[in-house]
């Protein structure tokens, strides 16, 4: 560990240093070979910085931070994935004001501008500026691989409600590539003029997109038949907002409901459901498009009291939202009166029938029959007189 300051000093002497005017610390140019250790120097003078804060950044990326003993992976989060597990500081040198870091092993994509910043009482001060150049190691038998472009670095520079500015950066290239942006369908997107930096072999290309989609930056080197790409997903605020449910019309027996989804992209699927999740029959949806966004209206008629839900689904972006409302459908008074009157009428008829049957003696059919009374006639009286005389 004691040799590190000497190694650092030798490295700086070999690489060269450029100083600026005023309080600017100037730019230190550090050149290392791929897979070697890259030491980036930063000094606070002779001040003990064990209980202070210093932060290393690279072109907006978070490289390393030291905060009163805490670092990335040790109580701090937010480090750029490119540097995870590859950046260390020198704990034994903090007492002497040394805030240098080492990147191991150095990769071609590590080439770029680094800044060491101290933070004290809310005030940030630039302590050093480093221009790191990582040269490829040309090994016999592998020149094409080492000359090939690494995976590009994709970032979202700016985003509003209706657009996003994307940047694709290719670093450490020594064979000029062709760089282009594509959408998920492979369509080439219009882009600004590419920015080329000869120092460190850096190329960057920006494009503006207005739709939720997966975008790809493609880097092609035809000379060596090499192609590589990186992707990013842009989620615009055009994702379907919560639907709105309205009651359009209602009678004593049914209610007409309307669901509205506005400003959605991609085009959502809209459905009506009851409280059991059953999909309800609905009219043909009304769809309109404006500026790449969709407005959808869907109506359905319900006849029962229940909680009804309008669901909007966008499978392309794995997004679903819904609104629900309790709808009461009252049975009409007319229908209730008809049922009551019909029931009373049937009951009255039954009572009348039973009364008639009883009056006709139907209910005595199981009793003994009545005694018959003989009515005398003239012939029978004459016969009886003859019998009396004979006796």
Secondary structure in CASP SS format (residue, H / E / C, confidence):
PFRMAT SS
TARGET T0000
AUTHOR 0000-0000-0000
METHOD secondary structure of the structure
MODEL  1
X C 1.00
X C 1.00
X C 1.00
X H 1.00
X H 1.00
X H 1.00
X H 1.00
X H 1.00
X H 1.00
X H 1.00
X H 1.00
X H 1.00
X H 1.00
X H 1.00
X H 1.00
X C 1.00
X E 1.00
X E 1.00
X C 1.00
X C 1.00
X C 1.00
X C 1.00
X C 1.00
X C 1.00
X C 1.00
X C 1.00
X E 1.00
X E 1.00
X E 1.00
X E 1.00
X E 1.00
X E 1.00
X E 1.00
X C 1.00
X C 1.00
X C 1.00
X C 1.00
X E 1.00
X E 1.00
X E 1.00
X C 1.00
X C 1.00
X E 1.00
X C 1.00
X C 1.00
X C 1.00
X C 1.00
X C 1.00
X C 1.00
X C 1.00
X C 1.00
X C 1.00
X E 1.00
X E 1.00
X E 1.00
X E 1.00
X E 1.00
X E 1.00
X C 1.00
X C 1.00
X E 1.00
X E 1.00
X E 1.00
X E 1.00
X E 1.00
X E 1.00
X E 1.00
X C 1.00
X C 1.00
X E 1.00
X E 1.00
X E 1.00
X C 1.00
X E 1.00
X E 1.00
X E 1.00
X C 1.00
X C 1.00
X C 1.00
X C 1.00
X H 1.00
X H 1.00
X H 1.00
X C 1.00
X C 1.00
X C 1.00
X E 1.00
X E 1.00
X E 1.00
X C 1.00
X H 1.00
X H 1.00
X H 1.00
X H 1.00
X H 1.00
X H 1.00
X C 1.00
X E 1.00
X C 1.00
X C 1.00
X E 1.00
X E 1.00
X E 1.00
X C 1.00
X C 1.00
X C 1.00
X C 1.00
X H 1.00
X H 1.00
X H 1.00
X C 1.00
X E 1.00
X E 1.00
X E 1.00
X E 1.00
X E 1.00
X E 1.00
X E 1.00
X E 1.00
X E 1.00
X C 1.00
X C 1.00
X E 1.00
X E 1.00
X E 1.00
X E 1.00
X E 1.00
X E 1.00
X E 1.00
X E 1.00
X E 1.00
X E 1.00
X E 1.00
X E 1.00
X E 1.00
X C 1.00
X C 1.00
X C 1.00
X C 1.00
X C 1.00
X C 1.00
X C 1.00
X H 1.00
X H 1.00
X H 1.00
X H 1.00
X H 1.00
X C 1.00
X C 1.00
X C 1.00
X C 1.00
X C 1.00
X E 1.00
X E 1.00
X E 1.00
X E 1.00
X E 1.00
X E 1.00
X E 1.00
X C 1.00
X C 1.00
X C 1.00
X C 1.00
X E 1.00
X E 1.00
X E 1.00
X E 1.00
X E 1.00
X E 1.00
X E 1.00
X C 1.00
X C 1.00
X C 1.00
X C 1.00
X C 1.00
X C 1.00
X C 1.00
X E 1.00
X E 1.00
X E 1.00
X E 1.00
X E 1.00
X C 1.00
X C 1.00
X C 1.00
X C 1.00
X C 1.00
X E 1.00
X C 1.00
X C 1.00
X C 1.00
X C 1.00
X C 1.00
X C 1.00
X E 1.00
X E 1.00
X E 1.00
X C 1.00
X C 1.00
X C 1.00
X C 1.00
X E 1.00
X E 1.00
X E 1.00
X E 1.00
X E 1.00
X E 1.00
X E 1.00
X E 1.00
X C 1.00
X C 1.00
X C 1.00
X E 1.00
X E 1.00
X E 1.00
X E 1.00
X E 1.00
X E 1.00
X E 1.00
X E 1.00
X E 1.00
X H 1.00
X H 1.00
X H 1.00
X C 1.00
X E 1.00
X E 1.00
X E 1.00
X E 1.00
X E 1.00
X E 1.00
X E 1.00
X E 1.00
X E 1.00
X C 1.00
X C 1.00
X C 1.00
X C 1.00
X C 1.00
X C 1.00
X C 1.00
X C 1.00
X C 1.00
X E 1.00
X E 1.00
X E 1.00
X E 1.00
X E 1.00
X E 1.00
X E 1.00
X C 1.00
X C 1.00
X C 1.00
X C 1.00
X E 1.00
X E 1.00
X E 1.00
X E 1.00
X E 1.00
X E 1.00
X E 1.00
X E 1.00
X E 1.00
X E 1.00
X C 1.00
X C 1.00
X C 1.00
X C 1.00
X E 1.00
X E 1.00
X E 1.00
X E 1.00
X E 1.00
X C 1.00
X C 1.00
X C 1.00
X C 1.00
X C 1.00
X E 1.00
X C 1.00
X C 1.00
X C 1.00
X C 1.00
X C 1.00
X C 1.00
X E 1.00
X E 1.00
X E 1.00
X E 1.00
X E 1.00
X C 1.00
X C 1.00
X E 1.00
X E 1.00
X E 1.00
X E 1.00
X E 1.00
X E 1.00
X E 1.00
X E 1.00
X E 1.00
X E 1.00
X C 1.00
X C 1.00
X C 1.00
X E 1.00
X E 1.00
X E 1.00
X E 1.00
X E 1.00
X E 1.00
X E 1.00
X E 1.00
X E 1.00
X H 1.00
X H 1.00
X H 1.00
X C 1.00
X E 1.00
X E 1.00
X E 1.00
X E 1.00
X E 1.00
X E 1.00
X E 1.00
X E 1.00
X E 1.00
X C 1.00
X C 1.00
X C 1.00
X C 1.00
X C 1.00
X H 1.00
X H 1.00
X H 1.00
X H 1.00
X H 1.00
X H 1.00
X H 1.00
X H 1.00
X H 1.00
X H 1.00
X H 1.00
X H 1.00
X H 1.00
X H 1.00
X H 1.00
X H 1.00
X H 1.00
X H 1.00
X H 1.00
X H 1.00
X H 1.00
X H 1.00
X H 1.00
X H 1.00
X H 1.00
X H 1.00
X H 1.00
X C 1.00
X C 1.00
X H 1.00
X H 1.00
X H 1.00
X C 1.00
X C 1.00
X C 1.00
X C 1.00
X C 1.00
X C 1.00
X C 1.00
X C 1.00
X C 1.00
X C 1.00
X C 1.00
X C 1.00
X C 1.00
X H 1.00
X H 1.00
X H 1.00
X H 1.00
X H 1.00
X H 1.00
X H 1.00
X H 1.00
X H 1.00
X H 1.00
X H 1.00
X H 1.00
X H 1.00
X C 1.00
END
